[in-house]
Amino acid sequence: MRISSGFLKNRELVISKKSPVRPTSGKVRSQVFDMCQHRIEGARFLDLCAGTGAMGFEAISRGAKSCTFIEKNNGVAERIRTNIERFGIAKQCSLLSIDALQAISMLSKKEETFSFVYIDPPYEHKELLNEIITAVDTLLPLEQDARVIVEARKKSFSPPELSRLHLLSQRTTGDTELFIFRFSSFHGGRGRAVCVQEYHP
């Protein structure tokens, strides 16, 4: 797996052949960053359920200020650490090898806010998505107008009622469905999905 764009373009991620994680496809990664490239520059990026870390590394490569990787599998997390060191980006990255919900609780006690959050738990653990997105909505320190993106298996996820995250768009690529939310601390209630053709993340 290689990084597709930015100053790390074509650098290959070290990934174990026996890795239990499902990497986000190159097509989905490109779609996400093509949609949100103008928001990545200078962003504080949170890669929840990071797996290979491909989304976070892509974000750093494309200009994100920092990335926090959350990956509870110790062996998989060590691969992320190895790639951080190989790419020489240790000063921009932090890595927590803990459960995503534990991480959100821990991060809620810190002053750092995030401007971009990517949520991608294993497809077979779809019940986690509602718990994680609700925790992000209620606990995680986010910048005003931050973007939160959920990756899920097609037709497996329906967003719950949220107070600070508002659904902007929903789109499908192959077997993957992406949900793009905008954070606002000013308005309660669930946001309205808008037509993809009119949406500018």
C-alpha positions, 0 to 999 in steps of 0.5 A: 500500500502506497501513499497517493499524494503529497510529500510522502507520495509513493512511499510504501507502508510497512504492513504485516501480511498477517495483519487482521485489519481491513485497509481503506481502499485507495479509491476511497482514500482518494475520494475522501481527500479529493472532497476535503483537500482544502480542509486538510492543510493545517488540520489536526487529524484524528484517525480513530480505529486507524488500522494501517494508519493509511488515512492519517499518513495520507493526511500528514502527507497532504498538509495536516499539521498533526495526526493522532492515531488510535489503534487498540491492536498492539501489533498493528499499532507497532506497524503504525509506529514503525511507519511514523519513524520511517517517514520521519514525522514523529514530531507531527504524530502521536499514537495511542494503542487503546480502544476508540471509546477509551481514547475519546474519553481520554482526549476529552480531558485535554485542551487539544481540539480536532479539525478532522476526524476519520472513523473506520471500525472493522465492518463486522463490528458495526454496532461500535459505530453508533457508540463511537459517533455518539461519543465523538458528538458528546465528548470529543473537543472539536473545532467549530466547522470540523469535519467528521467522516464515517466509513461503513459497509454499504447499508449497514449504518444509519446515523443516530440522533446527534446534537453537535454533528450535522449530516452534510452528505452520504455517498457510496463507493463500491461496498463502502458508504461514507457519511460526512458530518459538520460540527457546530456548537451553535445548533442542536438537532440532527443535520439535513443531508444535502444533495451530493452535487451541491455539497462542498466539504 
